[in-house]
Amino acid sequence: MITVQDAHRLIRESVGVLPLEYQPLVRLQGRVLGEDVAAPFHLPRFTNAAMDGFALRHADIEGASRDTPARLQVVSEVAAGAMPVRPVVPGTCVQIMTGAPLPDGADTVVAFEQTSGFGSREVSVFSAPKQGANIRFAGEEAAGGAVLLRKGTTVTPSEIAVLATLGIEGALACGVPRVALVTVGDELRTPGEALDGPAIYNSNRFMLQALCRAWGIEPVLQLHARDDREALRDVLAEALAGCDMLVTAGGISTGEYDYVQELLREAGVTPRFWTVAQKPGKPLYFGVSGDHRPVFALPGNPVSAMTCFHEYVVPALFLQQGRVLPGKMDALLAEPFPADKKRHRFLPGAIWQENGRLYCRVSRKVESHMITALAGADGIIESGPAPDALAAGSTVVCSIFPWAEIMQAAGEE
């Protein structure tokens, strides 16, 4: 049995980034860039107006005011997407729209609100901004050739906007893991089927699928195997043949019908660890296939399975994608935490904000078979081994579920 810290270390040492693949712009959301992205041209590409108004020579409006406006002849107009047809010469100006190219000879744009307005061949200018006002100069944001997005950047809507602005249709990005899910057990039935004898419903299958989706992964396979050596061997072989990561649930303990470890070894998976000094989720298995694909075998208890997925499988998924895992956060206990003398303790619970701090409270149900403890939980609250329960007001570590909404305490603004 190893510590939680050693389990994380072995996973980090064993899991690599998936090969890069070209992805079109519309499919880059959430991917990690596998290359630097440089601007193919200046930003802005050309000098243009920052607002609607008049492009003119600053020398022609110096000292302009309401009482002594500067009067200029409007010789043309230029809209966004059009090119100027006439330059600005002394005593003239050009009506211009936001984003339109600045005509030759102009060095300032006056907002139309500071003038007598559009629609006349002559305009009165009532205010003189500083020279160069209301102009976006070519290359002022970025010079052509400048690297704007670095390799390793996770693409969000902000990066999508940058890529589209640069006219980039796609880029190399880290692959998204193909995850296969396998549940094991004779006693499991699919929701909708009738229960007979000691049968129970297979919650792990749907929970693990939902967990993958919550982190942006669509499982490529979802299989179930009976507690039969040959049937399980076939299911594991099928799953391993079509995935970048295999996650199983059930059949991993030391019971008479727990064949998962033995069959994984036969399939060429090298174990890295089995059993972790933690509660729940002690019988956790992690191994690596001959071609370096990670394999996790989770306990069958749903709370244990979810805890292990969140704590260990999610970091491995992030490693495969070259992503940085969201950090854990400190929070104050609103109520005592039932620590374990020998094992690291993970418990689902509520997490909220109050007076600028994070507070937390573990679920009232703390046993690994009590699946309703997960309902309404905002994340996992944890503590290392401790001789006694941690008192209210103690600082503990929390990891927040991606679907949680961390609210302020009632009565706060």
ZAMARGU-4260 file (C-alpha; in steps of 0.2 Angstrom, whole numbers, plus 5000, padded with zeros to 4 digits):
<rodrens>
0) 5000/5000/5000 | 5007/5017/4995 | 5003/5035/5000 | 4992/5047/4990 | 5007/5057/4986
5) 5017/5042/4979 | 5002/5037/4969 | 5001/5054/4961 | 5020/5054/4958 | 5019/5037/4949
10) 5005/5043/4938 | 5015/5058/4933 | 5030/5048/4929 | 5019/5035/4919 | 5007/5046/4908
15) 5013/5056/4893 | 5006/5068/4881 | 4996/5061/4866 | 5003/5064/4849 | 4999/5081/4841
20) 4985/5082/4828 | 4979/5096/4816 | 4962/5103/4822 | 4951/5116/4812 | 4947/5131/4822
25) 4929/5125/4826 | 4936/5110/4835 | 4951/5119/4845 | 4940/5124/4860 | 4948/5116/4875
30) 4963/5109/4866 | 4981/5113/4871 | 4991/5121/4857 | 5006/5110/4850 | 5014/5125/4842
35) 5017/5143/4843 | 5006/5154/4834 | 5013/5170/4826 | 5004/5185/4818 | 5004/5183/4799
40) 5002/5202/4798 | 5002/5218/4809 | 4988/5221/4821 | 4979/5232/4816 | 4984/5227/4798
45) 4982/5246/4793 | 4980/5262/4802 | 4961/5265/4805 | 4948/5276/4814 | 4944/5271/4832
50) 4927/5279/4831 | 4914/5288/4819 | 4919/5305/4815 | 4930/5315/4804 | 4948/5312/4798
55) 4958/5328/4797 | 4974/5338/4799 | 4977/5343/4817 | 4984/5359/4811 | 4967/5364/4804
60) 4958/5363/4821 | 4970/5369/4834 | 4961/5381/4846 | 4944/5375/4840 | 4929/5378/4852
65) 4911/5381/4853 | 4913/5399/4851 | 4926/5398/4838 | 4924/5382/4828 | 4935/5376/4814
70) 4926/5375/4798 | 4932/5362/4785 | 4926/5356/4768 | 4920/5337/4768 | 4928/5330/4752
75) 4922/5312/4754 | 4918/5298/4766 | 4925/5281/4769 | 4916/5267/4777 | 4923/5251/4786
80) 4928/5239/4773 | 4931/5253/4760 | 4946/5262/4754 | 4948/5281/4755 | 4947/5289/4737
85) 4954/5306/4741 | 4968/5312/4753 | 4965/5325/4766 | 4973/5342/4761 | 4973/5358/4771
90) 4956/5365/4775 | 4947/5348/4771 | 4942/5332/4780 | 4934/5315/4777 | 4919/5308/4785
95) 4925/5291/4792 | 4917/5276/4801 | 4925/5266/4815 | 4937/5253/4807 | 4939/5262/4791
100) 4957/5265/4784 | 4964/5282/4788 | 4966/5293/4772 | 4982/5300/4767 | 4986/5317/4774
105) 4975/5314/4790 | 4983/5313/4807 | 4968/5315/4819 | 4950/5309/4820 | 4937/5320/4829
110) 4922/5311/4835 | 4906/5316/4827 | 4899/5322/4844 | 4912/5336/4844 | 4906/5342/4827
115) 4890/5349/4819 | 4887/5331/4813 | 4886/5321/4797 | 4876/5325/4781 | 4884/5342/4775
120) 4897/5347/4763 | 4905/5358/4777 | 4907/5353/4795 | 4911/5364/4811 | 4923/5356/4823
125) 4920/5362/4841 | 4934/5353/4850 | 4952/5349/4846 | 4958/5333/4854 | 4977/5329/4854
130) 4986/5325/4838 | 4984/5307/4834 | 4968/5305/4844 | 4955/5291/4840 | 4967/5282/4828
135) 4972/5264/4828 | 4990/5263/4821 | 4995/5248/4810 | 5005/5236/4821 | 5002/5245/4838
140) 4994/5229/4845 | 5007/5217/4838 | 5019/5217/4824 | 5018/5204/4810 | 5028/5189/4815
145) 5026/5192/4833 | 5021/5176/4843 | 5004/5179/4850 | 5000/5162/4857 | 5013/5150/4864
150) 5014/5131/4863 | 5005/5124/4878 | 4991/5137/4879 | 4974/5130/4882 | 4962/5136/4869
155) 4947/5146/4876 | 4935/5157/4868 | 4948/5171/4870 | 4961/5162/4860 | 4948/5157/4847
160) 4945/5176/4844 | 4963/5179/4842 | 4965/5164/4830 | 4950/5170/4820 | 4957/5188/4819
165) 4973/5181/4812 | 4964/5172/4799 | 4970/5155/4805 | 4960/5140/4800 | 4967/5128/4812
170) 4982/5123/4822 | 4992/5108/4829 | 4985/5103/4846 | 4987/5089/4859 | 4975/5074/4856
175) 4960/5071/4866 | 4961/5054/4875 | 4949/5040/4869 | 4943/5033/4885 | 4935/5016/4887
180) 4925/5012/4902 | 4922/4994/4909 | 4910/4990/4923 | 4911/4972/4931 | 4899/4962/4941
185) 4886/4949/4939 | 4874/4958/4951 | 4873/4974/4940 | 4858/4978/4930 | 4854/4993/4918
190) 4842/5006/4924 | 4825/5001/4916 | 4828/4982/4919 | 4819/4973/4933 | 4829/4969/4948
195) 4829/4951/4953 | 4836/4943/4969 | 4851/4953/4976 | 4854/4962/4959 | 4857/4981/4960
200) 4858/4994/4947 | 4874/4999/4938 | 4876/5017/4943 | 4895/5017/4940 | 4893/5015/4921
205) 4882/5031/4920 | 4892/5040/4933 | 4909/5037/4925 | 4902/5042/4908 | 4895/5059/4916
210) 4912/5062/4924 | 4921/5060/4908 | 4909/5072/4899 | 4910/5085/4914 | 4929/5086/4909
215) 4926/5087/4891 | 4929/5069/4886 | 4916/5058/4877 | 4920/5040/4881 | 4923/5029/4865
220) 4918/5013/4873 | 4906/5008/4887 | 4906/4989/4891 | 4900/4978/4905 | 4907/4961/4910
225) 4901/4947/4920 | 4911/4939/4934 | 4917/4926/4922 | 4936/4925/4918 | 4934/4922/4899
230) 4920/4935/4897 | 4930/4948/4906 | 4946/4943/4896 | 4936/4947/4880 | 4929/4963/4886
235) 4946/4970/4892 | 4954/4965/4876 | 4941/4974/4866 | 4942/4989/4877 | 4961/4990/4877
240) 4961/4988/4858 | 4952/5004/4855 | 4957/5017/4868 | 4971/5029/4875 | 4965/5026/4893
245) 4956/5011/4901 | 4945/5014/4917 | 4936/4999/4925 | 4925/4999/4940 | 4923/4983/4951
250) 4931/4967/4952 | 4948/4974/4958 | 4948/4968/4976 | 4954/4951/4982 | 4938/4941/4981
255) 4936/4924/4973 | 4928/4932/4957 | 4939/4947/4956 | 4949/4944/4940 | 4953/4961/4934
260) 4971/4962/4940 | 4976/4945/4934 | 4968/4948/4917 | 4976/4965/4915 | 4993/4957/4918
265) 4989/4943/4905 | 4985/4957/4893 | 5002/4965/4895 | 4998/4979/4908 | 5012/4982/4920
270) 5005/4987/4937 | 5012/5003/4945 | 5003/5002/4961 | 4988/4993/4969 | 4980/4999/4986
275) 4982/5017/4992 | 4982/5023/5010 | 4966/5032/5008 | 4948/5031/5013 | 4937/5028/5003
280) 4946/5020/4988 | 4959/5009/4996 | 4958/4995/4982 | 4964/5007/4968 | 4974/4999/4954
285) 4985/5009/4941 | 4995/5001/4927 | 5002/5005/4910 | 5000/4994/4895 | 5015/4989/4884
290) 5012/5004/4872 | 5011/5016/4887 | 4992/5018/4889 | 4987/5021/4907 | 4974/5009/4915
295) 4964/5013/4931 | 4954/5000/4940 | 4943/5008/4952 | 4934/5001/4967 | 4916/4996/4964
300) 4908/5006/4978 | 4901/5022/4968 | 4908/5035/4981 | 4925/5026/4980 | 4924/5026/4961
305) 4920/5044/4960 | 4933/5049/4972 | 4947/5040/4964 | 4941/5046/4947 | 4941/5064/4952
310) 4958/5062/4962 | 4968/5051/4950 | 4960/5049/4933 | 4956/5067/4930 | 4975/5072/4932
315) 4980/5058/4920 | 4967/5064/4907 | 4975/5082/4909 | 4993/5075/4907 | 4988/5066/4891
320) 4981/5082/4884 | 4996/5093/4890 | 4984/5103/4901 | 4988/5110/4918 | 4976/5103/4931
325) 4966/5116/4941 | 4973/5118/4958 | 4965/5113/4974 | 4960/5127/4987 | 4961/5129/5005
330) 4945/5131/5015 | 4939/5133/5033 | 4929/5119/5041 | 4912/5124/5047 | 4910/5108/5056
335) 4923/5095/5062 | 4930/5083/5049 | 4931/5064/5053 | 4950/5061/5050 | 4957/5044/5049
340) 4972/5039/5060 | 4981/5030/5046 | 4974/5035/5030 | 4971/5050/5019 | 4953/5055/5020
345) 4942/5061/5005 | 4924/5066/5008 | 4911/5074/4997 | 4903/5090/5004 | 4897/5108/5002
350) 4909/5122/4999 | 4904/5141/4999 | 4910/5158/5001 | 4908/5169/5016 | 4916/5185/5020
355) 4929/5183/5007 | 4934/5166/5013 | 4930/5148/5007 | 4921/5137/5020 | 4916/5119/5019
360) 4906/5105/5027 | 4907/5086/5024 | 4892/5076/5019 | 4882/5069/5034 | 4884/5052/5026
365) 4902/5047/5025 | 4902/5028/5021 | 4908/5023/5003 | 4892/5014/4999 | 4881/5029/5003
370) 4879/5036/4985 | 4867/5049/4990 | 4881/5058/4999 | 4886/5064/4982 | 4870/5073/4978
375) 4872/5092/4980 | 4891/5090/4984 | 4902/5104/4977 | 4918/5095/4978 | 4929/5083/4988
380) 4936/5089/5005 | 4952/5080/5011 | 4964/5078/5025 | 4980/5068/5029 | 4980/5055/5043
385) 4977/5063/5060 | 4974/5055/5077 | 4958/5065/5080 | 4944/5073/5071 | 4949/5090/5064
390) 4940/5104/5074 | 4929/5117/5066 | 4939/5132/5060 | 4954/5121/5054 | 4960/5123/5037
395) 4958/5109/5025 | 4961/5106/5006 | 4946/5106/4994 | 4945/5101/4975 | 4929/5108/4967
400) 4919/5098/4954 | 4918/5107/4937 | 4899/5108/4938 | 4898/5116/4955 | 4892/5134/4958
405) 4901/5140/4973 | 4889/5152/4981 | 4890/5166/4994 | 4882/5162/5011 | 4864/5168/5013
410) 4863/5186/5018 | 4879/5191/5010 | 4879/5204/4996
</rodrens>
